[in-house]
Amino acid sequence: MKAGIYVMGSKQEFIVVVVPMSEIKKFVVIDIIGGTVLYYLIKLPLHSFYAAMVGSAVGPMLIRRSMKGPKPRKR
C-alpha cells in the first residue's frame, strides 16, 4: 500500500508495512527466547563462549527451517 504526502508542490511517498502479530510472537519465541535457551544449554556444559554464541545464532535458523517442511523435489 502506498500513500503520498504533498509538501509545497513536491510529492513524498512512503510505504506502510503491516506485520501480523502472530509473526511478531513467532519471532520473539524462536529468536529471542529460543536463542537464549540454546546459548545457556551449550555454554553451561561446554564452558565455551564461542560454541554457545554460534549455537544461539544457528539454532533459531534451523528451527525456522524445520518448521517450513521439506522442499518439493525438482523433476
N, C-alpha and C positions, 0 to 999 in steps of 0.2 A: 504494500500500500504506500503510495507516495502522497505527500502533502506539500503544498507550496506556500510560501510567505512572500508577499510583495513589500519590499522596503525601498521607498523613494525611487521607483521606476525599475529596480533590478529584482529579478526573481531568485529567491534562495530556496532550494528544495532540500527536504530531509526525508529520511526513511524511518518508518516506525516498525520495529520488530517486536512481535508478540511471542513470548516464551511461555509455554504451558507450565502450570505449577507442578505437574507430575514430572516434567523434565528437570526442574529445579530440585525436587525431592530426590530423584534418582541420582543426580549429581552429588548432592550432599551425602547421601548414604554410601554410594560406591566410592567416590573420590576422597572425600574428607574423612568420613568415619572408617571406611574400609582401608584406606591408605594408612591411617594412623594405627589401626589394629595390626595390620601386616608389619608395619615398622617395628612395633614392640614385640610381636611374635617372632620376628627374626633377630632383633637386637638382643633380647634377653638371653636366649640360649647361646648365641654365637659370639656375643660381645663385639660385634663388628659394625661400626657405624656405616661403612661403605656398602656392605651387603644389605643392611637394613634400608639404606637410602635407595638403592637400586630396586629392592623388593617392593618398597612402598610406591615407587613410580611405575614399575612394570605390572604389579598385581592388579590395580584397577583397570588397566588396559586389557589384561587377559580376562578379567571378569566381564567387562563390556563385550568383548569379542565372543565369549562363550554364551552370553545372553542372546546374541543375534542369531545363533544357529549356524549350521553349515552352509557354505556357499553352494549354489547349484553347479553341477559339473557341466563343462562345455563338451559338446559332442561334435 
